[in-house]
Amino acid sequence: MGVFVFLPLVLPLTALPIARLAEQHLHPRIATRLLSALAGVLALCSTLCLGLLVVVGTAQLPGNPLPDAWSDPEVREAVPYDEIAGKLAIVALASVAVGCAAAAGRHRRVRRRARLALAGLPDGELAVLTDEEPYAYALPGPGHGVGGRGRIVVSTAMLACLDPREREALIAHEHAHLSGRHHRFLLAVRLAARANPLLRPLRSAVAYTTERWADEEAARVTGERTVLARAIGKAALVSRAAPTPTLAGFAAQGAGPVPRRVAALLGPAPSAVSWPPVFTAVGLAAWAAAAGTLGSALSSANATVTLFLVLKASTPL
């Protein structure tokens, strides 16, 4: 296995430049999909290699399911660093499992509480809650997007601070979250960041690009970029903590991203080019991230095959 088993643990570093540049230079739809795919693959590869190291580290523990021949010195020489890295991987993999389970559980609890808050309200895509706290968010349903009974939740306080055109822009924004299934991208990068802390910048970037994606879709539908920018600015001034922190909120991205979103809407629509030119900063960053992801996949495949062959060779027929 050698060094190949360790590479997927650090290769997420190659995706950090594109996490920052994609927000600024790529269409938010493309940036969201690209960053989510990179985060998912890199997280899976690093978790797989942690699992391989756990096998190495537990081979000599009593009660392990591996064959007795695996403990032979000749076999152990084929898998270096087992004494230290293997045992550390046990703790790391346990932390990954607990972190991912906690993140997934919190996501389910938040959605369940949000659905319970809507109990008794009339059916329909738009749900208006009587609340003095201004907020708006998209609540995905059990199926796919709007067709799966996803709903747009808006408080009366939020509606009161917007004029009719701004309310239309708000609803179009949240509808874009549902139709684009943005909750899936957000959950994927959240789990990826729990699997490998080096992927946290991608999680933050996707939280921003999904909002920008919804902004651009709402602007396309309504044809009112300035109105949408004004609505976001108003909502940001009056919004506080939304009751559903793991769901996408209309103006819940903090003091930094909201001005950036407003500035982007006051400018021209972003280009929908699927891949940036090679000889640009974002193009080089994208290719570096792609190369790092490919290298991570190949390294984890190499380590898996090597461990399989060693196990097969050491197992008596």
C-alpha positions as CSV (number, residue, x, y, z in Angstrom):
1,M,0.0,0.0,0.0
2,G,2.8,2.4,0.9
3,V,2.3,6.1,0.5
4,F,-0.7,5.7,-1.8
5,V,-3.0,5.0,1.1
6,F,-2.2,8.4,2.7
7,L,-2.5,10.6,-0.4
8,P,-6.3,10.8,-0.4
9,L,-6.2,12.2,3.1
10,V,-4.3,15.3,2.0
11,L,-5.2,15.7,-1.7
12,P,-8.3,17.7,-0.8
13,L,-5.8,20.6,-0.4
14,T,-5.8,20.7,-4.2
15,A,-9.5,21.8,-4.2
16,L,-9.0,24.8,-1.9
17,P,-8.1,27.3,-4.7
18,I,-11.1,26.5,-6.8
19,A,-13.4,26.8,-3.7
20,R,-12.6,30.5,-3.6
21,L,-12.3,31.2,-7.3
22,A,-15.5,29.4,-8.3
23,E,-17.6,31.7,-6.3
24,Q,-16.3,34.7,-8.2
25,H,-15.7,33.4,-11.8
26,L,-18.1,30.5,-12.5
27,H,-21.8,30.5,-13.0
28,P,-23.3,29.6,-9.6
29,R,-25.1,26.5,-11.0
30,I,-21.8,25.2,-12.4
31,A,-19.8,26.1,-9.3
32,T,-22.3,24.3,-7.0
33,R,-22.3,21.1,-9.1
34,L,-18.5,21.1,-9.5
35,L,-17.6,21.8,-5.9
36,S,-20.2,19.3,-4.6
37,A,-18.8,16.6,-7.0
38,L,-15.2,17.3,-5.9
39,A,-16.1,17.3,-2.2
40,G,-18.1,14.0,-2.6
41,V,-15.4,12.1,-4.4
42,L,-12.5,13.4,-2.2
43,A,-14.5,12.6,1.0
44,L,-15.3,9.1,-0.2
45,C,-11.7,8.4,-1.2
46,S,-10.3,9.7,2.1
47,T,-12.9,7.7,4.1
48,L,-12.1,4.5,2.1
49,C,-8.4,4.9,2.9
50,L,-9.1,5.4,6.6
51,G,-11.0,2.2,6.4
52,L,-8.1,0.4,4.8
53,L,-5.8,1.7,7.5
54,V,-8.3,0.5,10.2
55,V,-8.0,-3.0,8.7
56,V,-4.3,-2.8,8.9
57,G,-4.4,-1.5,12.5
58,T,-6.8,-4.1,13.8
59,A,-5.3,-7.1,12.2
60,Q,-3.5,-8.2,15.4
61,L,-6.2,-7.3,17.8
62,P,-8.1,-10.3,19.4
63,G,-11.4,-11.2,17.7
64,N,-10.7,-9.5,14.4
65,P,-12.3,-11.2,11.3
66,L,-9.0,-11.4,9.3
67,P,-7.2,-14.7,8.8
68,D,-4.5,-15.7,11.3
69,A,-1.8,-15.6,8.5
70,W,-2.4,-11.8,8.3
71,S,-0.3,-11.4,11.4
72,D,2.7,-13.1,10.0
73,P,5.8,-10.8,9.9
74,E,6.3,-11.3,6.1
75,V,2.7,-10.2,5.5
76,R,3.0,-7.2,7.8
77,E,6.1,-6.0,5.9
78,A,3.9,-5.5,2.8
79,V,1.8,-2.9,4.7
80,P,4.1,-0.3,6.3
81,Y,3.2,2.0,9.2
82,D,0.6,-0.3,10.5
83,E,1.6,0.1,14.1
84,I,0.9,3.9,14.3
85,A,-1.2,4.9,11.3
86,G,-3.5,1.9,11.6
87,K,-4.4,2.6,15.2
88,L,-4.8,6.3,14.7
89,A,-7.1,5.6,11.8
90,I,-9.4,3.7,14.1
91,V,-10.0,6.9,16.1
92,A,-10.3,9.0,12.9
93,L,-12.8,6.7,11.2
94,A,-14.9,6.6,14.4
95,S,-14.9,10.4,14.5
96,V,-16.0,10.5,10.8
97,A,-18.8,8.1,11.5
98,V,-20.0,10.0,14.5
99,G,-19.7,13.4,12.8
100,C,-21.6,12.3,9.6
101,A,-24.3,10.6,11.7
102,A,-24.7,13.7,13.8
103,A,-24.9,15.9,10.7
104,A,-27.5,13.7,9.0
105,G,-29.5,13.4,12.2
106,R,-29.6,17.1,12.7
107,H,-30.7,17.6,9.1
108,R,-33.6,15.1,9.6
109,R,-34.6,16.7,12.9
110,V,-34.7,20.2,11.4
111,R,-36.8,19.1,8.5
112,R,-39.1,17.2,10.8
113,R,-39.6,20.2,13.1
114,A,-40.2,22.5,10.1
115,R,-42.9,20.1,8.8
116,L,-44.5,19.9,12.2
117,A,-44.6,23.8,12.3
118,L,-46.7,23.6,9.1
119,A,-49.3,21.1,10.5
120,G,-52.8,22.4,10.1
121,L,-51.9,25.0,7.4
122,P,-53.6,24.8,4.0
123,D,-51.9,22.7,1.4
124,G,-50.0,24.4,-1.3
125,E,-46.4,25.4,-2.2
126,L,-46.5,28.6,-0.2
127,A,-46.9,28.4,3.6
128,V,-47.2,31.6,5.6
129,L,-46.5,31.4,9.3
130,T,-47.7,34.1,11.7
131,D,-44.5,35.1,13.3
132,E,-42.9,38.4,14.4
133,E,-39.5,37.0,13.4
134,P,-38.8,37.7,9.7
135,Y,-37.5,34.6,7.8
136,A,-38.1,32.7,4.6
137,Y,-36.7,29.3,3.5
138,A,-37.3,26.4,1.3
139,L,-38.5,23.2,3.0
140,P,-37.8,20.1,0.7
141,G,-40.3,17.3,0.7
142,P,-39.7,13.6,0.9
143,G,-39.7,13.3,-2.9
144,H,-37.9,15.3,-5.5
145,G,-38.1,19.1,-5.5
146,V,-41.5,20.8,-5.8
147,G,-43.1,17.6,-7.1
148,G,-42.2,15.9,-3.8
149,R,-44.4,18.4,-1.8
150,G,-41.6,20.8,-1.1
151,R,-42.9,24.0,0.4
152,I,-41.8,27.7,0.6
153,V,-42.1,28.9,4.2
154,V,-42.4,32.6,4.8
155,S,-43.2,34.5,8.0
156,T,-45.7,37.3,8.1
157,A,-43.0,39.6,9.4
158,M,-40.9,38.9,6.3
159,L,-43.8,39.6,4.0
160,A,-44.6,42.8,5.8
161,C,-41.2,44.3,5.0
162,L,-41.4,43.7,1.3
163,D,-43.5,45.2,-1.4
164,P,-45.5,43.0,-3.9
165,R,-42.7,42.8,-6.5
166,E,-40.1,42.0,-3.9
167,R,-42.4,39.2,-2.5
168,E,-42.7,37.7,-6.0
169,A,-38.9,37.8,-6.2
170,L,-38.5,36.1,-2.8
171,I,-40.9,33.3,-3.8
172,A,-39.1,32.8,-7.1
173,H,-35.8,32.5,-5.1
174,E,-37.1,29.9,-2.8
175,H,-38.9,28.0,-5.6
176,A,-35.4,27.8,-7.3
177,H,-34.0,26.2,-4.2
178,L,-36.7,23.5,-4.4
179,S,-36.6,22.9,-8.1
180,G,-32.8,22.8,-8.1
181,R,-32.8,20.4,-5.1
182,H,-30.2,22.5,-3.4
183,H,-30.7,20.8,-0.1
184,R,-29.0,17.7,-1.6
185,F,-25.8,19.7,-2.5
186,L,-25.8,21.3,0.9
187,L,-26.1,18.0,2.7
188,A,-23.5,16.4,0.5
189,V,-20.8,19.0,1.2
190,R,-21.7,19.1,4.9
191,L,-21.1,15.3,5.2
192,A,-18.0,15.7,3.1
193,A,-16.6,18.3,5.5
194,R,-17.3,16.0,8.4
195,A,-15.5,13.2,6.6
196,N,-12.4,15.4,5.9
197,P,-11.9,18.8,7.6
198,L,-9.8,20.0,4.7
199,L,-13.1,20.2,2.7
200,R,-14.7,22.8,4.9
201,P,-13.9,25.6,2.5
202,L,-15.9,23.8,-0.2
203,R,-18.9,23.5,2.2
204,S,-18.8,27.3,2.8
205,A,-18.4,27.9,-0.9
206,V,-21.4,25.7,-1.8
207,A,-23.6,27.4,0.8
208,Y,-22.9,30.7,-1.0
209,T,-23.2,29.4,-4.6
210,T,-26.5,27.7,-4.0
211,E,-27.9,31.1,-2.8
212,R,-26.4,32.7,-5.9
213,W,-27.9,30.0,-8.1
214,A,-31.3,30.7,-6.6
215,D,-30.7,34.4,-7.1
216,E,-29.9,34.1,-10.8
217,E,-32.8,31.7,-11.4
218,A,-35.2,34.1,-9.7
219,A,-33.8,37.0,-11.6
220,R,-34.3,35.1,-14.9
221,V,-37.9,34.2,-14.0
222,T,-39.0,37.6,-12.8
223,G,-36.7,39.7,-15.1
224,E,-36.1,42.0,-12.1
225,R,-32.5,41.8,-11.0
226,T,-32.7,45.1,-9.2
227,V,-35.9,44.3,-7.4
228,L,-34.4,41.0,-6.2
229,A,-31.3,42.7,-5.0
230,R,-33.4,45.2,-3.1
231,A,-35.5,42.4,-1.5
232,I,-32.3,40.6,-0.4
233,G,-31.0,43.8,1.1
234,K,-34.2,44.5,3.0
235,A,-34.4,40.9,4.3
236,A,-30.8,41.0,5.5
237,L,-31.4,44.2,7.5
238,V,-34.4,42.7,9.4
239,S,-33.5,39.0,9.5
240,R,-32.0,37.3,12.6
241,A,-31.5,33.6,13.2
242,A,-33.9,31.5,11.2
243,P,-35.6,28.7,13.1
244,T,-34.1,26.1,10.6
245,P,-30.4,26.7,10.4
246,T,-29.6,23.8,8.2
247,L,-32.0,24.9,5.4
248,A,-31.3,27.5,2.8
249,G,-32.6,30.9,3.9
250,F,-33.4,34.0,1.8
251,A,-30.9,36.3,3.6
252,A,-29.3,34.0,6.3
253,Q,-25.7,33.9,4.9
254,G,-24.2,36.5,7.3
255,A,-22.9,40.0,6.7
256,G,-20.3,39.1,4.1
257,P,-22.1,37.1,1.4
258,V,-25.3,39.2,1.3
259,P,-23.5,42.4,0.0
260,R,-21.7,40.2,-2.5
261,R,-25.0,38.7,-3.7
262,V,-26.5,42.2,-4.0
263,A,-23.5,43.4,-5.9
264,A,-23.7,40.4,-8.3
265,L,-27.4,41.1,-9.0
266,L,-26.7,44.7,-9.8
267,G,-24.2,43.6,-12.4
268,P,-24.8,41.6,-15.6
269,A,-25.8,37.9,-15.5
270,P,-22.9,35.5,-15.2
271,S,-21.7,33.6,-18.2
272,A,-23.0,30.0,-18.4
273,V,-19.7,28.6,-19.8
274,S,-19.4,25.0,-18.6
275,W,-15.7,25.0,-18.1
276,P,-13.3,28.0,-17.6
277,P,-10.4,28.7,-20.1
278,V,-7.3,26.8,-19.1
279,F,-4.9,29.7,-19.0
280,T,-6.8,31.7,-16.3
281,A,-6.6,31.5,-12.5
282,V,-9.9,29.8,-12.2
283,G,-9.1,27.4,-15.1
284,L,-5.8,26.4,-13.6
285,A,-7.5,25.9,-10.2
286,A,-10.2,23.8,-11.7
287,W,-7.7,21.6,-13.5
288,A,-5.6,21.3,-10.3
289,A,-8.7,20.2,-8.3
290,A,-9.6,17.7,-11.1
291,A,-6.1,16.3,-11.1
292,G,-6.1,16.1,-7.3
293,T,-9.5,14.3,-7.3
294,L,-8.3,11.9,-10.0
295,G,-5.1,11.2,-8.1
296,S,-7.2,10.6,-4.9
297,A,-9.4,8.1,-6.7
298,L,-6.4,6.3,-8.3
299,S,-4.5,6.2,-5.0
300,S,-7.5,4.8,-3.1
301,A,-8.0,2.2,-5.8
302,N,-4.4,1.2,-5.8
303,A,-4.4,0.9,-2.0
304,T,-7.6,-1.2,-2.1
305,V,-6.3,-3.6,-4.8
306,T,-3.0,-3.9,-2.9
307,L,-4.7,-4.8,0.4
308,F,-7.0,-7.2,-1.4
309,L,-4.0,-9.0,-3.0
310,V,-2.1,-9.2,0.2
311,L,-5.1,-10.6,2.0
312,K,-5.7,-13.1,-0.8
313,A,-2.1,-14.2,-0.8
314,S,-2.0,-14.6,3.0
315,T,-5.3,-16.5,3.2
316,P,-4.9,-20.3,3.0
317,L,-7.2,-22.0,0.5
